[in-house]
Amino acid sequence: MRVLNIILNGKAVTAREGQTILELAQENGVFIPTLCHSPALEPAAMCRLCTVQVIEGGRAKFVTACNFPLRRDAEIRTDSPEVRHGRKLIIELLMARCPSSPELQRLAVEYEADLTRFSSLNDDCVVCGLCTRACEAVTGKTLSLAGRGTAIHVSTAFAKISDFCIGCGACVQICPVQKISMEDVDGERHILLHGKIVSQVKLPRCKSCGKYFGPVIDLEKVMDRMGEHLIPPPNADTCPECSRHNLAVKLGKRYFEQYGVFREEGQADAG
Amino acid sequence: MSGTACVCQEIECREIEIDYNQLDKIIRDDYGGNKETMIMMMQAIQRVYRFLPEAALKYLSQVIDVPLTKIYEVATFYASFSLEPKGKHILTICTGTACHLRGSGGMVRHIAERMGIEPGKTTQDLKLTLETVNCVGACAVAPVAVMDEKYYPKATIATLNDFMDRLDAE
């Protein structure tokens, strides 16, 4: 692999070919603010906060650090006055859209953003696309971005309650502004987008204790991958707590039958 | 005007008859049933129904194994796709800079008033959809009106009135 010589904020460092600027910066302890980045997902360059200046072959340009792969020797400035100026505008625009994000509020103070410049939308969604990318990574069947330009928003198909959601909660967990929530009501898991129900997933009821649990995420597919096609997944109708309990009782019973006595762990095998 | 078709906003009302044999022909025979040609399939479906019916997209999603939500994303991204029923005739008025200066704004307002619809909307009887476009690239002959894909240079309110009279006579 080719090694590139990069000047990162005035310091000479080496980078691997194809590495993104954000990865290089993180390796070298340089902080670049991001909202839409997750190391587990493909970069989408939605929030534009990570914009940095790259000087390649004497030409300077602004690129998003999260998805710009390094191919040539270059100089990178992540915190120059030009970069800070551009980033301030991005923060002002994002703050107008989503004033309640603590991360944005912190950045607004740091970059001295003018919060009166753009009229506030109070939408509270930064349209980072993390939820849609997380959904795509899990099943890809429920959330996607709809519309374009200023009308872009997160939506289910036809803005209806989705038939395909498995209730895994990946979107809830990854949302940086907590605009997606999840609640279990009467044996159903509800996913709420901006307070509106977008999916209702039936939860299985434990046959041991009678409590709702789950959801049972695509266990059939897991069995398929294990080469056990069409074999019903074991213990799918028992909650994890009861499963553990039942297994412990079963093993304990067998042990008792074999040795006639329970022994404390570490005790010598006296016979 | 005799309006029988229902264009109210209730989803139930928008249900229309879908010919699945015809859909199959479009998806499998004409485009090979591969997800790579999804957009062309959607265009072909739109040519049949003049919009993209939800049931047709659901079927498409199953046949080419693309999540419905992805198809919805594409359908809402491109302005040429419509999820609302469109009129039998489509009148597009250019509101680009040159056309605007030569009075296309007045033409849009006139048609909107005469037909009782906002730009981008369709009349109750599904006869006409009024659209605006930012530039058709014919600024030298501004203002430009496009009626059913035929371009009319140096259009006037009189030109448009002729269309509307013909429409009313239909």
Boltz contact constraints between the chains, C-beta under 6 A:
constraints:
  - contact:
      token1: [A, 140]
      token2: [B, 67]
      max_distance: 6.0
  - contact:
      token1: [A, 141]
      token2: [B, 67]
      max_distance: 6.0
  - contact:
      token1: [A, 144]
      token2: [B, 69]
      max_distance: 6.0
  - contact:
      token1: [A, 144]
      token2: [B, 70]
      max_distance: 6.0
  - contact:
      token1: [A, 144]
      token2: [B, 73]
      max_distance: 6.0
  - contact:
      token1: [A, 145]
      token2: [B, 73]
      max_distance: 6.0
  - contact:
      token1: [A, 146]
      token2: [B, 73]
      max_distance: 6.0
  - contact:
      token1: [A, 146]
      token2: [B, 76]
      max_distance: 6.0
  - contact:
      token1: [A, 147]
      token2: [B, 76]
      max_distance: 6.0
  - contact:
      token1: [A, 148]
      token2: [B, 77]
      max_distance: 6.0
  - contact:
      token1: [A, 157]
      token2: [B, 68]
      max_distance: 6.0
  - contact:
      token1: [A, 157]
      token2: [B, 69]
      max_distance: 6.0
  - contact:
      token1: [A, 157]
      token2: [B, 72]
      max_distance: 6.0
  - contact:
      token1: [A, 158]
      token2: [B, 54]
      max_distance: 6.0
